[in-house]
Amino acid sequence: MTPRRHYSAWDLLAAARRGHADWAPAWRDAEPKPRYDVIVIGGGGHGLATAYYLAKNHGVTNVAVLEAGWIGGGNTGRNTTIVRSNYLYPESARLYDFSVRQYETLARELNFNIMFSQRGVLTLAHSRHDLDAQSRWANAMLCNGIDAELLDAAQVKALEPRLNFGADARFPILGGFVQRRGGPVRHDAVAWGYARGASALGVDIVQHCAVTGFLKQGDTVVGVNTNRGEIRADKVAMAVAGHSSVLAGLAGFRLPVTSYALQAMVSEPVKPVLNTVTLSPSLGAYWSQSDKGEVVIGGALDHFPSYAQRGSFDVMQHVVAATVEMFPSLSRLRLLRQWAGIVDVVQDSSPIIGATPVPGLYINCGWGTGGFKAIPVGGWTLAHVLATGRNHELAEPFQLGRFHTGRLIDEAAAAGIAH
């Protein structure tokens, strides 16, 4: 009998290198040119989507996306991938539902499987107050043309039977509501799909290119300083989430943005046990299951300003306690890893999309805990103002000037937990 050969990790790595030698890169890793029509700072979902829609919708292809790290290495890769449009105000409903509709066709458009699983987003009610508030919330969604369905306790149990419906439950489940078109998306696929699509249309994607300052002619921004030299452009856009206030400071203005860590974690993989994305506003936690079988667990913000991408033990302890309370059958699962993203929170928990006080400089920020779900609409509307000089109608209510006029769109309740 021929002895069986044992392959080492080095053997497998060498085989992988040989086997992938003829694979074409998904996008061109470009060297920066001295001048562009538009520079987009930030190679996350919003920056890549902006570049893609500039090229696709407006024919503006002389564009550079400058990323300090690597594509998708920021918040796009540090979230819980949930897409939904269950917001209260008409302005927000239009904005986020446009994004959901784009996600529904994005895999076909980009020819890249983003794995959008529309399994539904279920919000739990634990008290009469919760039921009343959710009734108003769901009815507002229906008035805004967004799908919403109120559920009683029996319907919730049928939808998510592993929830704790015990007589001694600390947080009894009285009902809830569901947006069935919501659900998780594969986060890195969104970044890679937009990167590949933008690159195929002629956009330069430049990784490991950190912006260190802005070039100005008078008061107008005409380019950026980077660790790879000066790069000039007719217009510059920032899509850098939690670091928006840092770059705004370099440009000479202040933003009403505070940066916080928002953390999440995943368990070891198990067979399918969760049918929906389930969230409990009262407990400040939410749960879903990835395609790999991991239980994805998230919670509320660490309530102190920070740029640390690690979160805190206090929030982790709170979220794990909520998980054991709501899903007792998950109590013996082991946690595999934990992470945090840096989110940009403003006073009304709504975004800022458009021009800044500095001529030639535009911004997409303030999404807080809702940035991932808004990638398509954030890119679409920022590309529109960059190409045309006019705000897109969806972005008109979300200008920086609202903080002077007081016309805020307070979505703190809808934006507070799921993201």
C-alpha positions, 0 to 999 in steps of 0.5 A, a space after each residue: 500500500 502506498 503510504 499516505 502523504 501528509 501536507 503541511 501548511 507551507 505545502 498548502 500555501 505554496 499550492 495556493 500561490 501557484 493556483 492563484 497566479 493567473 487570477 486577475 485582480 478584482 480592481 487595479 491598485 493604481 499609482 496616484 496621478 498628479 491631477 484628477 477631476 474629483 478626489 474621494 477620500 476614503 476607500 470604504 463603502 461610501 467612498 467607493 460607491 461615490 466613485 462608482 456612481 460618478 463614473 456610471 451615472 455622470 460619466 466622470 471617470 477621472 476620479 481617485 479614491 484615496 484610502 489610508 489603509 486598505 479597501 474595506 478595512 475601516 467601518 465597512 469591515 467593522 459592522 454587523 451588515 444589517 440593511 433596513 429602512 424602518 425610520 420614522 420621518 419622511 425624509 429619512 424613510 425616502 433616503 434609507 428605502 432608496 438604499 434598500 432598493 439599490 441593495 435589492 438589485 446591486 448584485 445583478 448591477 455589479 455582477 458580484 454576489 453581495 449575499 443580501 438575505 432579506 430574512 426580515 428585521 424583527 423589533 421586540 416589544 417588552 412593555 405596553 409602552 413599547 407596543 404603543 411606540 411601535 404601533 406609531 412607528 410602524 404606522 408612520 412607516 406605512 404612511 411613508 410607503 415602507 413595509 411594516 407589520 405589527 405582530 402579537 406575541 404568538 406571531 413573534 414566537 412563530 417567527 423566532 421560536 428560540 426567544 425566551 417566552 418563559 413565564 419567568 422571563 425578566 423581559 416578557 415578549 408582548 409583541 413587536 413589528 417586522 420589516 420583512 425586506 430588511 436583512 444582512 448583506 456580506 460587508 466585504 462583498 459590497 466593498 469589493 463589488 463597488 471597487 471592481 465596478 469603479 475600477 472597470 469604469 476607469 477610477 483609480 483606487 489608491 491604497 495606503 495613501 493617507 491624506 495629511 492636509 489640503 491644498 488651497 488657492 485662496 479659500 478654495 480646496 484644490 487638492 490634498 497633501 498625502 504621504 505619497 505627495 501632492 495630488 490636485 483636483 477640481 473637487 475633493 470629497 470626504 467619506 471617512 466616517 468617524 474621522 470626519 471631524 479630524 479631516 474637517 479640522 485640517 481643512 479649517 472648519 468644525 463639524 458637529 460630530 462626535 466619534 464613538 466606538 460601536 462594537 460587536 462580536 460573533 460566536 462559534 458557528 452552529 447550524 441555522 438557529 435564527 430566522 431573522 435579524 432580531 433586536 431589543 431596544 429595551 435591552 440595547 442588543 440585537 442578533 442575527 446569524 451569518 452565512 457561516 453559522 456564526 451568531 452575530 451580536 451587537 449592542 449600543 455605543 460605548 458612551 465616551 468619545 474614542 478612536 479605539 477599534 476595540 470597544 470596552 468590556 462593559 458593553 461586551 458584558 451587557 450584550 452577552 447578558 442580554 443574549 443569554 436572557 433573550 436566547 437561553 439556548 445560546 448560553 453555551 456558545 463560545 465567542 470567537 472574536 470581537 471588534 469595534 468601528 468608529 462611528 460619527 454621531 451628530 445631534 439628530 442622528 441623521 447624515 450630512 451630505 453635500 457642500 462644506 463651508 470650504 469651497 471645493 470640499 464636499 462631505 458625506 458623514 454623520 451616519 452614526 450607527 447606520 452607515 453600512 445600510 446607507 452605502 448606495 444612497 450615500 454614494 449616489 447622492 454625493 456623486 450627484 452634487 459633485 457632478 452637477 453642483 446641485 444637491 440631490 432631492 434625497 439629500 436636500 434635507 441633510 445639509 450642514 446648514 440645518 444645524 444653524 436653522 434648527 431644522 433637525 431630523 431627529 432619528 435617534 430612536 430608529 438609529 440607536 441600536 441596529 446598524 
